[in-house]
Amino acid sequence: MPEPVTKHRTAAEPADAGDAFSIDLRDRTLAAFFAWLLPGAGHAYQRRWGKSVLFFSCIMGTFLFGMYLGDCKVVYASWGTTPDERRLPYFLQVGVGLPAMPALVQANVASRPFGSFMAPPRFPGPGEGNFRARELPNGEFEYHKDELAYWNLSIEDFELGTVYTMIAGLLNVLAIYDAWAGPVMLLPGDPKKRKKEGEEGDKPKEDEARSRT
């Protein structure tokens, strides 16, 4: 009767002589960096092509769908002094790596080289009044507290798009860990039997140490 599979080991741990296979993770730190840079890139570096395609498709698909829902305005970096000006979701969104990097450029370069793409919303300064959002057909203007308030009102799925892009960043954190530590593999054997064998294997070493003293 075959022994049950009960013990877990990551591919990063030393392989036992009796293991059926082991995975070459190459440079694990570099693989983790590549995995953050672009979902699936770390696994491609390790030649784990199946997971590379899987992670890229799922994570980038989730991220791009969130961008679509939010009219490409849900990913931006902003570090203002008020709660509305601090874009905390970006700390999760940036988990997808390069796809979220234009937001950092847009937040720190006054000329906004990418136009409105991933640009932070405009917040009127003291004494500037409300934000002029758009001109209405009758020639009057629509005003809001700030551009973020206008986005929340005019983009129906702005919050849902934000959530999707945050989830994509978190999913890539798991992919980064998998690139660094490798997959969790199941090892055959009864844990009680393994523990007993380990204790019996330690006894000769203890006896040898005592004989030396």
TIMISE-343775 format. One record per residue (C-alpha): x, y, z; residue in one letter. Coordinates in nm, 4 decimals, always signed. Example, Ala and Ser with C-alpha at 12.3 -4.5 7.8 and 13.67 -1.06 7.14 Angstrom:
(node (+1.2300 -0.4500 +0.7800) "a")
(node (+1.3670 -0.1060 +0.7140) "s")
END
This chain:
(node (+0.0000 +0.0000 +0.0000) "m")
(node (+0.1562 +0.3355 -0.1001) "p")
(node (+0.2389 +0.5774 +0.1770) "e")
(node (+0.0219 +0.8901 +0.1976) "p")
(node (+0.1578 +1.2196 +0.0701) "v")
(node (+0.1701 +1.4383 +0.3776) "t")
(node (+0.4782 +1.6585 +0.3880) "k")
(node (+0.5402 +1.9818 +0.1983) "h")
(node (+0.8687 +2.1199 +0.0706) "r")
(node (+0.9451 +2.4183 -0.1481) "t")
(node (+1.1723 +2.3773 -0.4480) "a")
(node (+1.4160 +2.6202 -0.2860) "a")
(node (+1.4903 +2.3711 -0.0089) "e")
(node (+1.7611 +2.1065 -0.0628) "p")
(node (+1.6259 +1.8042 -0.2435) "a")
(node (+1.6518 +1.4638 -0.0794) "d")
(node (+1.8157 +1.1827 -0.2697) "a")
(node (+1.4830 +1.0038 -0.2924) "g")
(node (+1.2914 +1.2977 -0.4388) "d")
(node (+1.1413 +1.2315 -0.7791) "a")
(node (+1.2477 +1.5679 -0.9171) "f")
(node (+1.3772 +1.9110 -0.8281) "s")
(node (+1.3445 +2.2475 -1.0024) "i")
(node (+1.6337 +2.4720 -1.0965) "d")
(node (+1.5224 +2.8179 -0.9815) "l")
(node (+1.8456 +2.9739 -1.1132) "r")
(node (+1.9182 +3.3054 -0.9351) "d")
(node (+1.6143 +3.3281 -0.7057) "r")
(node (+1.6635 +3.6954 -0.6183) "t")
(node (+1.6911 +3.7939 -0.9830) "l")
(node (+1.3884 +3.5804 -1.0655) "a")
(node (+1.1851 +3.7570 -0.7958) "a")
(node (+1.2913 +4.0966 -0.9340) "f")
(node (+1.1902 +3.9967 -1.2868) "f")
(node (+0.8594 +3.8648 -1.1513) "a")
(node (+0.7879 +4.2058 -0.9977) "w")
(node (+0.9043 +4.3923 -1.3082) "l")
(node (+0.6492 +4.2139 -1.5274) "l")
(node (+0.4091 +3.9385 -1.4195) "p")
(node (+0.5399 +3.6052 -1.5447) "g")
(node (+0.8853 +3.7363 -1.6396) "a")
(node (+1.0547 +3.5726 -1.3400) "g")
(node (+0.9111 +3.2347 -1.4305) "h")
(node (+1.0168 +3.2809 -1.7935) "a")
(node (+1.3702 +3.3467 -1.6645) "y")
(node (+1.3472 +3.0166 -1.4751) "q")
(node (+1.2136 +2.8479 -1.7920) "r")
(node (+0.8884 +2.7628 -1.6156) "r")
(node (+0.6915 +2.8512 -1.9260) "w")
(node (+0.3521 +2.7241 -1.8165) "g")
(node (+0.3429 +2.9360 -1.5030) "k")
(node (+0.4894 +3.2309 -1.6906) "s")
(node (+0.1999 +3.2334 -1.9367) "v")
(node (-0.0538 +3.1647 -1.6609) "l")
(node (+0.0612 +3.4465 -1.4325) "f")
(node (+0.1020 +3.6972 -1.7149) "f")
(node (-0.2428 +3.6230 -1.8564) "s")
(node (-0.4308 +3.6247 -1.5271) "c")
(node (-0.2544 +3.9151 -1.3550) "i")
(node (-0.2257 +4.1441 -1.6558) "m")
(node (-0.5792 +4.0540 -1.7601) "g")
(node (-0.7073 +4.1571 -1.4169) "t")
(node (-0.5018 +4.4766 -1.4213) "f")
(node (-0.6088 +4.5808 -1.7717) "l")
(node (-0.9727 +4.5025 -1.6999) "f")
(node (-0.9555 +4.7285 -1.3955) "g")
(node (-0.7989 +5.0015 -1.6095) "m")
(node (-1.0804 +4.9588 -1.8612) "y")
(node (-1.3483 +4.9870 -1.5920) "l")
(node (-1.1853 +5.3003 -1.4534) "g")
(node (-1.1324 +5.4706 -1.7904) "d")
(node (-0.7523 +5.4422 -1.7395) "c")
(node (-0.7702 +5.6840 -1.4443) "k")
(node (-0.7710 +5.4457 -1.1471) "v")
(node (-0.3929 +5.3962 -1.1352) "v")
(node (-0.2098 +5.7104 -1.0291) "y")
(node (+0.0370 +5.8197 -0.7627) "a")
(node (-0.0376 +6.1141 -0.5381) "s")
(node (+0.1213 +6.2110 -0.2052) "w")
(node (-0.0729 +6.5226 -0.1052) "g")
(node (-0.1421 +6.6470 +0.2446) "t")
(node (-0.5152 +6.5700 +0.2598) "t")
(node (-0.6670 +6.2198 +0.2662) "p")
(node (-0.8168 +6.2690 -0.0816) "d")
(node (-0.4759 +6.3600 -0.2225) "e")
(node (-0.3048 +6.0487 -0.0836) "r")
(node (-0.3534 +5.7562 -0.3201) "r")
(node (-0.2933 +5.4612 -0.0877) "l")
(node (-0.4254 +5.1991 -0.3346) "p")
(node (-0.1214 +5.2704 -0.5497) "y")
(node (+0.1002 +5.0871 -0.2994) "f")
(node (-0.0863 +4.7690 -0.3982) "l")
(node (-0.1239 +4.8550 -0.7669) "q")
(node (+0.2523 +4.8988 -0.8053) "v")
(node (+0.2863 +4.5286 -0.7253) "g")
(node (+0.2409 +4.4632 -1.0986) "v")
(node (+0.5700 +4.6433 -1.1664) "g")
(node (+0.6358 +4.8241 -1.4947) "l")
(node (+0.2701 +4.8496 -1.6034) "p")
(node (+0.2090 +5.0836 -1.3064) "a")
(node (+0.5339 +5.2813 -1.3391) "m")
(node (+0.3992 +5.5610 -1.5658) "p")
(node (+0.2030 +5.6823 -1.2636) "a")
(node (+0.5283 +5.7647 -1.0829) "l")
(node (+0.6521 +5.9623 -1.3828) "v")
(node (+0.3240 +6.1505 -1.4095) "q")
(node (+0.3287 +6.2346 -1.0393) "a")
(node (+0.6830 +6.3724 -1.0408) "n")
(node (+0.7186 +6.5416 -1.3812) "v")
(node (+0.5245 +6.8662 -1.4080) "a")
(node (+0.4875 +6.8456 -1.7870) "s")
(node (+0.3064 +6.5080 -1.7624) "r")
(node (+0.4771 +6.3403 -2.0621) "p")
(node (+0.2005 +6.0790 -2.0976) "f")
(node (-0.0809 +6.3335 -2.1057) "g")
(node (-0.3756 +6.2335 -1.8887) "s")
(node (-0.2738 +5.8641 -1.8787) "f")
(node (-0.2130 +5.7642 -1.5137) "m")
(node (-0.1911 +6.1318 -1.4209) "a")
(node (-0.3055 +6.2270 -1.0694) "p")
(node (-0.6265 +6.4302 -1.0411) "p")
(node (-0.6044 +6.8048 -1.0018) "r")
(node (-0.6887 +6.9549 -0.6658) "f")
(node (-0.7578 +7.3306 -0.6504) "p")
(node (-0.5247 +7.5186 -0.4200) "g")
(node (-0.6308 +7.7563 -0.1424) "p")
(node (-0.8516 +8.0335 -0.2763) "g")
(node (-0.8894 +7.8787 -0.6230) "e")
(node (-1.2476 +7.7657 -0.5733) "g")
(node (-1.3944 +7.4460 -0.7132) "n")
(node (-1.2581 +7.2429 -1.0034) "f")
(node (-1.4018 +7.3312 -1.3451) "r")
(node (-1.4879 +6.9874 -1.4844) "a")
(node (-1.6473 +7.0507 -1.8235) "r")
(node (-1.8549 +7.2894 -2.0292) "e")
(node (-2.2244 +7.2085 -2.0527) "l")
(node (-2.4302 +7.2403 -2.3747) "p")
(node (-2.5875 +7.5627 -2.2483) "n")
(node (-2.2464 +7.7278 -2.2225) "g")
(node (-2.2204 +7.7044 -1.8451) "e")
(node (-1.9534 +7.5051 -1.6627) "f")
(node (-1.9872 +7.2072 -1.4312) "e")
(node (-1.7882 +7.2440 -1.1105) "y")
(node (-1.6772 +6.9886 -0.8523) "h")
(node (-1.4729 +7.0000 -0.5341) "k")
(node (-1.1772 +6.8550 -0.7254) "d")
(node (-1.1046 +6.6358 -1.0269) "e")
(node (-1.1167 +6.3178 -0.8175) "l")
(node (-1.4746 +6.3982 -0.7164) "a")
(node (-1.5580 +6.4456 -1.0838) "y")
(node (-1.4046 +6.1086 -1.1729) "w")
(node (-1.6033 +5.9312 -0.9039) "n")
(node (-1.9221 +6.0883 -1.0352) "l")
(node (-1.8628 +6.0540 -1.4093) "s")
(node (-1.6932 +5.7102 -1.4203) "i")
(node (-1.9515 +5.4580 -1.3088) "e")
(node (-1.7071 +5.1794 -1.2176) "d")
(node (-1.4221 +5.3946 -1.0843) "f")
(node (-1.4096 +5.2188 -0.7460) "e")
(node (-1.4511 +4.8722 -0.8975) "l")
(node (-1.1680 +4.9413 -1.1408) "g")
(node (-0.9521 +5.0497 -0.8481) "t")
(node (-1.0239 +4.7212 -0.6703) "v")
(node (-0.9352 +4.5121 -0.9762) "y")
(node (-0.5988 +4.6840 -1.0189) "t")
(node (-0.5254 +4.6408 -0.6478) "m")
(node (-0.6071 +4.2693 -0.6699) "i")
(node (-0.3715 +4.2368 -0.9671) "a")
(node (-0.0882 +4.3858 -0.7620) "g")
(node (-0.1559 +4.1502 -0.4720) "l")
(node (-0.1720 +3.8481 -0.7029) "l")
(node (+0.1675 +3.9377 -0.8415) "n")
(node (+0.3096 +3.9381 -0.4885) "v")
(node (+0.2177 +3.5685 -0.4743) "l")
(node (+0.3816 +3.5164 -0.8132) "a")
(node (+0.6961 +3.6918 -0.6888) "i")
(node (+0.7112 +3.4586 -0.3895) "y")
(node (+0.6628 +3.1561 -0.6153) "d")
(node (+0.9524 +3.2719 -0.8340) "a")
(node (+1.1730 +3.3147 -0.5272) "w")
(node (+1.0783 +3.0036 -0.3266) "a")
(node (+0.9563 +2.7741 -0.6011) "g")
(node (+0.6425 +2.5613 -0.5938) "p")
(node (+0.5328 +2.3733 -0.2847) "v")
(node (+0.5804 +2.0020 -0.3518) "m")
(node (+0.4298 +1.7118 -0.1634) "l")
(node (+0.6644 +1.4479 -0.0271) "l")
(node (+0.5451 +1.0933 +0.0402) "p")
(node (+0.5578 +0.9414 +0.3842) "g")
(node (+0.3950 +0.9313 +0.7232) "d")
(node (+0.5009 +1.2359 +0.9297) "p")
(node (+0.5181 +1.0225 +1.2469) "k")
(node (+0.7433 +0.7735 +1.0706) "k")
(node (+0.9654 +1.0542 +0.9403) "r")
(node (+0.9926 +1.2026 +1.2886) "k")
(node (+1.0835 +0.8648 +1.4374) "k")
(node (+1.3464 +0.8022 +1.1693) "e")
(node (+1.4903 +1.1464 +1.2325) "g")
(node (+1.5164 +1.0823 +1.6068) "e")
(node (+1.6805 +0.7447 +1.5480) "e")
(node (+1.9262 +0.9057 +1.3083) "g")
(node (+2.0217 +1.1643 +1.5702) "d")
(node (+2.0981 +0.9064 +1.8405) "k")
(node (+2.4308 +0.7814 +1.6921) "p")
(node (+2.5458 +1.1416 +1.6617) "k")
(node (+2.4609 +1.2099 +2.0265) "e")
(node (+2.6387 +0.8906 +2.1389) "d")
(node (+2.9461 +0.9837 +1.9348) "e")
(node (+2.9523 +1.3309 +2.0878) "a")
(node (+2.9300 +1.1864 +2.4405) "r")
(node (+3.2116 +0.9381 +2.3731) "s")
(node (+3.4381 +1.2226 +2.2682) "r")
(node (+3.3723 +1.4079 +2.5918) "t")
END
